[in-house]
Amino acid sequence: MSQTRFLLAAAVAKLRLEPPSHASARTPANLRYQRTRSLSGSKHPAMAQATGSDSMDTPAGHEGCGSDAKPLSPPAGAFSVVARQSWSPRWHGNGFGRGDSKPMPDSLRIMQVVLSLAPGGTERLVIEICRRLAPGVESVVCCLDAAGEWANELTSLGIPVHALGRAPGFHPSLGRAIARLADRYHVDALHCHHYSPYVYGLVATLLGRGPGLVFTEHGRLSDQAPSRKRRRINPLIERFGGEIFAVSGDLKRHMVAEGFSDARISVVHNGIDVGPPVQPEDRARARRELALDRSHFVVGSVGRLDSVKDFGSLIDAFAFASGTRPNWRLVLVGGGPEEEALRHAARARGVERKVVFTRFRADARRLLPGLDLFASSSIHEGLSLTILEAMACELPVVATRVGGTPEAVADAQTGLLVPPRAPQALADALLALAASPERRRAMGCAGRLRAIQHFTIDRMLDSYLTAYRRQARVSAVPAVAV
């Protein structure tokens, strides 16, 4: 059955199917999709930790960059989400929404629906959301695929993580499994990250007791044209309610090209814990860990070593720029399927001894103070957390002008933007900044200020928490006859 036909069938079936009872939904063995398993022994999620202390208004700790730094303009594509109203059609009785009404809860329980918790930017963001939501907001995580290496970070806090072990293809039973998990934990809203979790989360809201729905699209896997299939499906499925977000204005435009309505999408930029300013001892420690010293000029990047990051172009650019400069080094922090090919490329370009592969590092941010420049060669980005973290560490950024990157990096102010798949242009930008320590320092200070003003995790969490509360209210109001 196609996704479109299934969603229509689910909507009709919803009118005559009783939702699963609480009694039958509490035992994992009762889940129809038998691969479901919990990675936590606790029956209920623990209280999430309180929000961190970094401020989006006052650039505390920025004194090291000088007092003449001026605020930069807001990132392009920024939209307010506080005033946007939710489209959530409610049908009478067992239609859309809960058949029985309940009062607005004093606390919230949110299920984060993801592909997995394998190392990656989206996964790190989901973990931070779970850890930092305000007191009274509890979390549970549902992974469509395997749980992933980072699941233990949440289970160690008492936050349940369930892995559904999805097989290839479209499986309506996954939607039922999510619905039963949501009912088991009395979930107020689902927050689905990426498109597949959104589709299954939507099915779950139709088949279950009607928790609210929040969908965030984080990025694209390639720079290919919008999918024709999604252009047909998306105008239909967006009518079933929920709130839709993109992490950048560029990604919102791509979603509109794939059939979503412009008015249905709000932009919430990713946010980070900016942290305190980098100190000289941080730089010295990072260089020791990288086996580098003060004489080296270090270009670095952080990310999964896969084709969308196009680290091959970065190695080519580094080879062009470093030339006969023996003190230049390139540090690539991350692991992935392209590692061997990239090592071969470094050998072929004659820079094997200048390129440092650290493989995956859970503490990758600790290495950023050891860099002189941060470089991103991606062919597409939603809104890169590593770029934001580099800005927070007062690093100038050289990056490709793709996705949401121009919304983070102010060209010629906090870094330089170049075309994608253009190693020579990337090399020229590296050389331009290498030649001017003063310019690098000014860009680094401006970048940190920009991160503080526009890209804090508190600002992002405030937007999502507002959406959670709206969706919880929508799912809790009495049904209205139409």
BELMOLIN-V547267 format. One record per pair of residues at least 12 apart in sequence whose ideal C-beta (glycine too) atoms are under 10 Angstrom apart, sorted by the first residue. I is the first residue (numbers start at 1). J is the second residue. Records with the same first field share a line. If there is no record, write none. Layout:
I=J  J
This chain:
1=170  172
2=170  229  232  233
3=170  172  199  202  203  229  230  232  233  236  237
4=229  232  233  236  237
6=170  172  175  199  203  206
7=172  175  199  202  203  206  233  236  237  239  240
8=236  237
9=172  206
10=172  175  176  202  203  204  205  206  207  240
11=91  95  96  203  206  207  236  239  240
12=206
13=94  206  207
14=91  94  95  96  97  99  205  206  207  208  210
15=91  92  93  94  95  96
16=93  94
17=94  206  207
18=94  99
19=94  98  99  100  179  180  183  207  208  209  210
20=32  176  179  180  182  183  184  207  208  209
21=183  209
22=183  184  186  209
24=180  183  184
25=179  180  181  182  183  184  185  186  208  209
26=43  180  183  184  185
27=180  184
28=162  177  180  181  184
30=180  184
31=162  164  173  176  177  178  179  180  181  184
32=172  173  174  175  176  177  179  180
33=164  165  166  171  172  173  174  175  176  177  178  180  181
34=164  165  173  177
35=163  164  165  166  167  173  174  177
36=142  162  163  164  165  173  174  177  178  180  181
37=147  161  162  163  164  165
38=140  147  155  160  161  162  163  181  184
39=117  141  143  147  148  151  152  154  155  159  160  161  162  163
40=140  141  151  152  154  155  156  157  158  159  160  161  162
41=155  158  160
42=155  157  158  159  160
43=160  184  185
44=109  138  140  158  159  160  184  185  186
45=109  110  111  130  137  138  139  140  141  154  157  158  159  160  161  185  187
46=138  139  154  155  157  158  159  160
47=107  133  134  135  136  137  138  139  157  158  159
48=108  110  129  130  131  132  133  134  135  136  137  138  139  154  157  158  159
49=130  131  132  133  134  135  157
50=131  132  133  134  135
51=131  132  133  134  135  273  457  458  461  462  465
52=128  131  132  272  273  274  275  456  457  458  461
53=273  458
54=271  272  273  274  275  276  392  451  452  456  457  458  459
55=274  452  453  456  458  459
56=271  274  451  452  453  454  455  456  457  458  459  460  462
57=452  453  456  458  459
58=452  453
59=71  274  277  448  449  450  451  452  453
60=274  276  277  452
61=274  275  276  277  448  452
62=274  276  277  394  445  448  449  452
63=277
64=276  277  278  279  394  445  448
65=277  394  441  442  444  445  446  447  448  449
66=441  442  445
68=442  445
69=442  445  446  448  449  450
70=413  446  449
71=446  449  450  452  453  454
72=410  413  414  446  447  449  450  453  454
73=410  413  450  453  454
74=269  407  450  453  454
75=248  249  267  269  383  404  406  407  408  409  410  450  453  454  455
76=248  249  250  267  404  406  407  408  410
77=246  247  248  249  250  251  252  253  267  269  383  404  406  407
78=248  249  267  268  269  407  454
79=245  246  249  252  265  266  267  268  269  463
80=266  267  463
81=243  245  266  267  268  462  463  464  466  467  470
82=266  462  463  466  467  470
83=266  466
84=243  244  245  263  264  265  266  466  467  470
85=243  470
86=212  213  214  241  242  243  244  264  467  470  471  473  474
87=238  239  240  241  242  243  244  261  263  264  474
88=205  210  212  213  240  241  242  243  470  471  473  474  475  477
89=239  240  241  474  480  482
90=210  241  474  475  477  478  479  480  481  482
91=210  479  480  481  482
92=478  479  480  481  482
93=479  481
94=209  210  479
95=206  210  479  480  481  482
96=205  206  210  240  241  474  475  479  482
97=205  209  210  211  212  241  474  475  476  477  478  479  480
98=208  209  210  211  474  475  476  477  478  479
99=209  210  479
100=209  478  479
101=475  476  477  478  479
102=186  188  209  475  476  477  478
103=476  477
104=188  469  472  473  475  476  477
105=136  186  188  469  472  473  475  476
106=136
107=134  135  136  137  138  188  472
108=133  134  136  137  138  139  187  188  189  212  465  468  469  471  472
109=136  137  138  139  140  182  185  186  187  188  189  211  468  472
110=129  130  133  137  138  139  140  141  185  187  188  189  190  191  211  212  214  464  465  468  471  472
111=138  139  140  141  142  160  162  178  181  182  185  187  188  189  190  191  192  201  204  211
112=125  126  127  129  130  139  140  141  142  143  154  159  161  190  191  192  193  197  214
113=126  140  141  142  143  144  162  164  178  181  182  190  191  192  193  194  196  197  198  200  201  204  213  214  215
114=126  127  141  142  143  144  145  147  148  161  191  192  193  194  196  197  218
115=143  144  145  146  148  166  193  194  195  196  197
116=141  143  144  145  146  147  148  149  150  151  161  163  166
117=141  143  145  146  147  148  149  150  151  152  153  154  155  161  163
118=143  145  146  147  148  149  150  151  304
119=148  149  150  304  334  335  336  360  361  362  364
120=148  150  218  303  304  306  334  336  385
121=218  219  247  270  302  303  304  381  382  383  384  385  386  388
122=193  194  216  217  218  219  247  270  382  385
123=143  148  149  150  151  153  193  218
124=150  153  270  272  362  364  385  386
125=193  216  218  247  270  271  272  382  383  385  457  460
126=139  141  143  150  154  191  193  216  218
127=139  141  150  151  153  154  157  159
128=153  270  271  272  273  385  457  460  461
129=141  191  193  216  271  457  460  461  464  465
130=153  154  157  159  161  191
131=153  154  157  159  457
132=271  273  457  458  460  461
133=461  464  465  468
134=461  462  465
137=188  461  464  465  468  469  472
138=158  159  160  185  186  187  188
139=154  157  158  159  160  161  185  187  191
140=154  159  160  161  162  181  182  184  185  186  187
141=154  155  159  160  161  162  163  191
142=160  161  162  163  164  174  177  178  181  182  185  187  190  192  197  200  201  204
143=161  162  163  164  165  166  197
144=163  164  165  166  171  174  177  178  192  194  196  197  200  201
145=163  164  165  166  167  196
146=163  164  165  166
147=161  162  163  164  165
148=161  163
149=360  362
150=362
151=163
153=362
160=181  184  185
162=177  178  181  184  185
164=177  178  181  200
166=196  200
170=196  199  200  203
171=200  203
172=200  203  207
173=200  203
174=196  197  199  200  201  203  204
175=199  200  201  202  203  204  205  206  207  208
176=200  203  204  207  208
177=200  204  207
178=190  192  197  200  201  202  203  204  205  207  208  211
179=200  201  203  204  205  206  207  208  209  210  211
180=204  207  208  209
181=204  208
182=201  204  205  207  208  209  210  211
183=204  207  208  209  210  211
185=211
186=209  211
187=204  208  209  211  212  472  475
188=211  212  468  469  471  472  473  474  475  476
189=201  205  211  212  213  214  242  243  464  467  468  469  470  471  472  473  474  475
190=202  204  205  208  211  212  213  214  215  242  468  471  475
191=212  213  214  215  216  242  243  245  464  467  468  471
192=204  205  213  214  215  216  217  242  244
193=214  215  216  217  218  245  247
194=215  216  217  218  219  221  382
195=215  217  218  220  227  230  234  255  258
197=215  216
198=213  214  215  216  217  234  237  238  242  244
199=215  230  233  234  237
201=213  214  215  242
202=215  237  238  240  241  242
203=237  240
205=240  241  242  471  475
206=240  241
209=475
210=241  474  475  476  479
211=242  471  472  474  475  476
212=241  242  243  467  468  469  470  471  472  473  474  475  476
213=240  241  242  243  244  467  471  474  475
214=242  243  244  245  464  467  468  470  471
215=237  238  242  243  244  245  246  255  260  264  265  467
216=243  244  245  246  247  251  266  268  270  382  464  467
217=244  245  246  247  248  251  252  254  255  258  260  265  382
218=245  246  247  248  251  270  381  382  383  404
219=246  247  248  250  251  254  308  378  380  381  382  383  384  403  404
220=250  251  254  255  258  308  379  380  381  382  402  403
221=306  307  308  380
222=307  308  379  380
223=254  308  378  379  380  402  403  420  421
224=380
225=254  257  258
226=254  255  256  257  258  259
227=257  258  259
228=258  259
229=258  259
230=255  257  258  259  260
231=257  258  259  260
232=258  259
233=258  259
234=255  256  258  259  260  261  264
235=258  259  260  261  264
236=259
237=259  260
238=255  259  260  261  264  265
239=261  264
241=471  474  475
242=264  467  471  474
243=264  265  266  464  466  467  468  470  471  474
244=260  261  264  265  266  467
245=265  266  267  268  269  463  464  467
246=260  265  266  267  268  269  382  383  404
247=267  268  269  270  271  381  382  383  384  385  403  404  407  460
248=267  268  269  270  381  382  383  384  403  404  405  406  407  408
249=265  267  269  383  403  404  406  407
250=267  380  381  382  383  402  403  404  405  406  407
251=265  267  380  381  382  383  403  404  407
252=265  266  267  404
253=265
254=380  382  403
266=463  467
267=383  404  407  463
268=383  459  460  461  462  463  464  466  467
269=382  383  388  404  407  408  454  455  456  459  460  463
270=382  383  384  385  387  388  404  408  455  457  460
271=383  385  388  451  454  455  456  457  458  459  460  461  462  463  464
272=365  385  386  387  388  389  391  392  451  455  456  457  460
273=365  389  392  456  457  458
274=388  389  391  392  393  448  449  451  452  453  455  456  457  458
275=365  389  392  393  448  451
276=392
277=392  393  394  445  448
278=368  369  370  392  393  394  395  444  448
279=369
280=369
281=369
282=366  367  368  369  370  393
283=368  369  370  371  372  393
284=369  370
285=366  367  369  370
286=298  300  331  365  366  367  368  369  370  371  393
287=329  367  369  370  371
288=370
289=358  361  363  366  367  370
290=329  331  333  356  358  367  370  371
291=329  356
292=327  329  331  356  370  371
293=327
295=326  327
296=326  327  328  329  331  354  370  372
297=321  322  325  327  328  329  371  372  373  430  434
298=327  328  329  330  331  356  367  370  371  372  373  374
299=314  317  318  321  322  328  329  330  331  332  354  355  371  372  373  374  375  398  430  433  434
300=314  329  330  331  332  333  356  358  364  367  368  370  371  372  373  374  375  386  390  395
301=314  318  330  331  332  333  334  371  373  374  375  376  377  378  386  387  390  398  399
302=331  332  333  334  358  361  364  365  367  368  371  374  376  384  385  386  387  389  390
303=332  333  334  335  336  364  376  377  378  381  384  385  386  387
304=334  335  336  337  338  339  360
305=332  333  334  335  336  337  338  339  340  341  342  343  357  359  360
306=334  335  336  337  338  339
307=336  337  338  341  379
308=338  378  379  380  381  402
309=332  334  336  338  342  376  377  378  379  380  381  384
310=338  376  377  378  379  380  400  402  420  421  423  426
311=330  332  334  336  338  339  341  342  345  346  355  375  376  377  378
312=338  341  342  344  345  346  349  377  421  423
313=345  375  377  378  379  400  418  420  421  422  423  424  425  426  427
314=330  332  342  345  355  375  376  377  378  398  400  423  426  427  430
315=330  332  342  343  344  345  346  348  349  351  352  354  355  377  423
316=345  346  348  349  351  377  422  423  424  426  427
317=330  375  377  398  418  422  423  424  425  426  427  428  429  430  431
318=330  332  346  349  351  354  355  375  377  423  426  427  430
319=345  346  348  349  350  351  354  355  423  427
320=349  351  423  424  425  426  427  428  430  431
321=423  424  426  427  428  429  430  431  432  434
322=349  350  351  354  355  427  430  431  434
323=351  427  431
325=354  431  434
326=353  354
327=354
328=351  354  372  430  434
329=351  353  354  355  356  370  371  372
330=346  351  354  355  356  357  373  375  430
331=354  355  356  357  358  367  368  370  371  374  375
332=346  355  356  357  358  359  375
333=356  357  358  359  360  361  363  364  365  366  367  368  371  386
334=357  358  359  360  361  364  386
335=357  358  359  360  361
336=359  360
339=357  359  360
342=355  357
343=355  357
364=386  389
365=385  386  389  390  392  393
367=393
368=386  389  390  391  392  393  394  395
369=393  394  395
370=393
371=390  393  395  396
372=395  396  430  433  434  437  440  444
373=390  395  396  397  398  415  416  429  430  433  434  440  443  444
374=386  387  389  390  391  393  395  396  397  398  399  409  415  444  447
375=387  390  395  396  397  398  399  400  415  416  418  426  429  430  433
376=390  397  398  399  400  402  405  408  409  415  417  418  420  426
377=398  399  400  402  418  420  421  422  423  426
378=399  400  402  403  405  420
379=400  402  403  420  421
380=400  402  403  404  405  420
381=399  400  402  403  404  405  406  407  408  420
382=403  404  405
383=403  404  405  407  408  455
384=397  399  402  403  404  405  408  409
385=408  455  457
387=399  404  405  408  409  414  415  447  451  455
388=408  409  447  450  451  454  455  456  457
389=451  455
390=408  409  414  415  444  447  448  451
391=408  409  410  414  415  443  444  446  447  448  449  450  451  452  455
392=444  447  448  450  451  452  455  456
393=444  447  448  451
394=440  441  443  444  445  446  447  448  449  451
395=414  415  440  443  444  447  448
396=409  413  414  415  416  429  433  436  439  440  441  442  443  444  445  446  447
397=409  410  411  414  415  416  417  429  433  443  444  447
398=415  416  417  418  425  426  427  428  429  430  432  433  443
399=411  414  415  416  417  418  420  426  429
400=417  418  419  420  421  422  425  426
401=416  417  418  419  420  422  425
402=417  418  419  420  421
403=420
405=417  420
407=454  455
408=447  450  451  454  455
409=443  447  450
410=443  446  447  450
412=439  443
413=442  443  446  447  450
414=442  443  444  445  446  447  448  449  450  451
415=429  433  440  443  444  446  447
416=428  429  430  432  433  439  443
417=429
418=430
